[in-house]
């Protein structure tokens, strides 16, 4: 047990961003679900209006922003994972190209949040290549977002005028710009903050495992 605990310490240290620097990473786990309200006819053999979808994602609130005017976009380093299910079929993004757009009080009229995960043809659907999936929120009262940072909490999804789910695919056989899509409305979107412990805490946890193993060995 002692050897096992000691061997596990490097793995725990490697898991924690900022090991040796005293940094603490803040990750946000999001989960969502809803129903499809629009299905392209070419995908009707697999999906139908009213089909249930659900999914979850993880993003890093310490990602660096790219600000252009009132538009703030976070790129590849923000989304850690994005998985979803439609009508029992599972999709998992290999994290090829992701982004989050946070628009706080845009033109003094609205707040917008858009999380996008690109599959870049990594999976197929009914003979088509998956392009990207996204979820978006729109608030004309511009009260949903306090700033242009990745949010750690949000109002209830019912408070948003727009709350959409979109899945776009590409038809490579005919036209690479021929985008086909499924869309739906979110019934639920929850965010939960997960604090990754600081390195000293991980070290203490590891030492605790060693002590437990040593005590059991002596007894």
C-alpha positions in Angstrom: 0.0 0.0 0.0 2.9 2.4 0.9 4.5 1.8 -2.5 1.2 2.2 -4.3 0.5 5.6 -2.6 4.0 6.9 -3.3 3.7 5.8 -6.9 0.3 7.6 -7.2 1.6 11.0 -6.2 3.2 11.9 -9.5 0.0 11.0 -11.3 -2.0 13.2 -9.0 0.5 16.0 -9.4 0.3 15.7 -13.2 -3.4 16.0 -13.1 -3.4 19.3 -11.3 -2.7 22.3 -13.5 0.0 24.6 -12.0 1.7 21.9 -9.9 4.6 23.5 -8.2 3.3 27.0 -8.8 0.5 27.1 -6.1 -2.1 27.6 -8.8 -5.7 26.5 -8.5 -7.7 25.8 -11.6 -11.5 26.4 -11.6 -13.4 24.1 -13.9 -17.1 24.4 -14.7 -19.2 21.3 -15.5 -22.3 22.0 -17.5 -25.2 19.6 -18.2 -28.2 20.2 -20.5 -31.2 18.6 -22.1 -34.1 19.4 -24.4 -36.2 18.3 -27.4 -35.5 18.7 -31.1 -37.9 21.1 -32.9 -36.4 21.1 -36.4 -34.9 18.2 -38.4 -33.6 18.4 -41.9 -35.5 16.0 -44.2 -32.2 14.2 -45.2 -31.8 13.2 -41.5 -35.4 12.2 -40.9 -34.6 8.5 -41.1 -32.6 8.8 -37.9 -34.2 11.6 -36.0 -37.6 13.3 -35.6 -39.0 16.4 -34.0 -39.6 15.8 -30.4 -36.6 13.5 -29.9 -34.8 14.0 -26.6 -31.2 15.2 -26.5 -28.9 15.6 -23.5 -25.2 16.2 -22.9 -22.5 17.7 -20.7 -19.3 19.7 -21.1 -16.4 20.9 -19.1 -14.6 24.3 -19.5 -11.7 26.1 -17.8 -12.5 29.5 -16.5 -8.8 30.5 -16.6 -8.7 30.3 -20.4 -7.3 33.4 -22.1 -9.8 35.7 -24.0 -9.6 37.3 -27.4 -11.4 40.6 -27.3 -12.5 42.5 -30.4 -14.7 45.4 -29.5 -17.6 44.1 -27.5 -17.0 40.5 -28.7 -15.0 38.2 -26.4 -14.1 34.7 -27.6 -12.3 32.0 -25.9 -10.6 29.4 -28.1 -9.2 25.9 -28.0 -7.9 25.9 -24.5 -11.3 26.5 -22.8 -13.5 23.4 -23.6 -12.1 20.3 -22.0 -14.8 17.9 -23.2 -18.2 18.0 -25.0 -20.4 14.9 -25.1 -24.1 14.6 -26.0 -26.8 12.0 -26.9 -29.7 12.3 -29.4 -32.4 9.7 -29.3 -30.0 7.2 -27.7 -27.1 7.8 -30.0 -23.9 9.1 -28.3 -21.4 11.6 -29.7 -18.1 12.6 -28.2 -15.9 15.4 -29.4 -12.2 14.6 -29.7 -11.5 18.2 -28.7 -10.3 19.3 -32.1 -11.6 22.9 -32.1 -13.7 24.5 -29.5 -14.8 28.0 -28.5 -16.9 30.0 -26.2 -18.3 33.4 -27.0 -19.4 35.7 -24.2 -21.2 38.9 -25.1 -22.1 41.0 -22.1 -24.5 43.9 -22.7 -23.9 43.8 -26.5 -24.8 47.2 -27.9 -26.6 47.9 -24.6 -29.4 45.5 -25.6 -28.6 41.9 -24.9 -26.3 39.2 -23.4 -25.3 36.2 -25.4 -23.4 33.0 -24.5 -22.4 30.5 -27.2 -20.5 27.3 -26.6 -19.3 25.6 -29.8 -17.5 22.3 -30.3 -16.2 21.4 -33.7 -16.1 17.7 -34.8 -14.3 18.6 -38.1 -15.6 15.4 -39.8 -14.4 13.1 -37.1 -17.7 11.3 -37.0 -20.4 10.5 -39.5 -24.2 10.7 -39.3 -26.5 9.1 -41.9 -23.7 9.4 -44.5 -22.8 13.0 -43.6 -19.8 14.4 -41.7 -20.4 16.0 -38.4 -19.3 19.7 -38.5 -20.1 21.2 -35.2 -22.5 21.3 -32.2 -23.4 24.3 -30.2 -25.6 25.6 -27.5 -26.6 29.2 -27.1 -28.4 31.5 -24.7 -29.8 35.0 -25.5 -31.1 37.5 -22.9 -32.6 40.7 -24.1 -32.8 42.0 -20.6 -29.0 41.9 -20.6 -29.0 40.7 -16.9 -27.7 37.1 -17.4 -24.0 37.9 -17.6 -22.1 40.2 -15.2 -19.0 40.5 -17.4 -17.3 38.8 -20.4 -15.6 36.1 -18.4 -16.6 32.4 -18.7 -19.7 32.2 -16.4 -19.6 30.1 -13.2 -23.4 30.3 -12.8 -26.4 31.3 -14.9 -30.1 32.2 -14.3 -32.7 29.5 -14.9 -32.9 28.6 -18.6 -36.5 29.6 -18.7 -35.4 33.2 -18.1 -33.7 33.4 -21.5 -35.6 34.5 -24.7 -33.4 32.3 -26.8 -32.0 28.9 -25.6 -31.0 26.7 -28.6 -29.2 23.5 -29.4 -27.7 23.1 -32.9 -26.0 20.2 -34.6 -24.6 20.9 -38.1 -23.4 18.3 -40.6 -21.8 18.6 -44.0 -22.7 16.8 -47.2 -19.2 16.0 -48.7 -20.6 14.1 -51.7 -22.3 17.1 -53.3 -21.2 20.4 -51.7 -18.8 20.9 -48.8 -20.7 24.1 -48.0 -24.1 22.3 -48.0 -24.7 22.3 -44.2 -27.6 20.3 -42.8 -28.7 20.7 -39.3 -30.8 19.6 -36.4 -32.0 22.1 -33.8 -33.9 22.1 -30.6 -34.7 24.1 -27.5 -33.0 23.7 -24.2 -35.3 22.7 -21.3 -32.4 22.6 -18.8 -28.9 24.0 -18.5 -27.0 23.7 -15.2 -23.5 24.8 -14.3 -21.5 23.4 -11.4 -18.1 24.8 -10.3 -15.4 22.2 -9.6 -12.3 23.4 -7.8 -9.2 21.4 -8.6 -7.2 21.3 -5.3 -4.0 23.1 -4.9 -0.8 21.0 -5.1 0.0 21.1 -1.4 -3.5 19.6 -0.7 -2.8 16.8 -3.2 0.5 16.1 -1.4 -1.3 15.9 2.0 -3.9 13.6 0.5 -1.1 11.4 -0.8 0.7 11.4 2.6 -2.6 10.4 4.2 -2.8 7.4 2.0 0.8 6.4 2.9 0.0 6.7 6.7 -3.2 4.6 6.3 -1.2 1.9 4.4 1.6 1.9 6.9 -0.8 1.6 9.9 -2.6 -1.3 8.2 0.7 -3.0 7.5 1.8 -2.8 11.1 -1.5 -4.0 12.4 
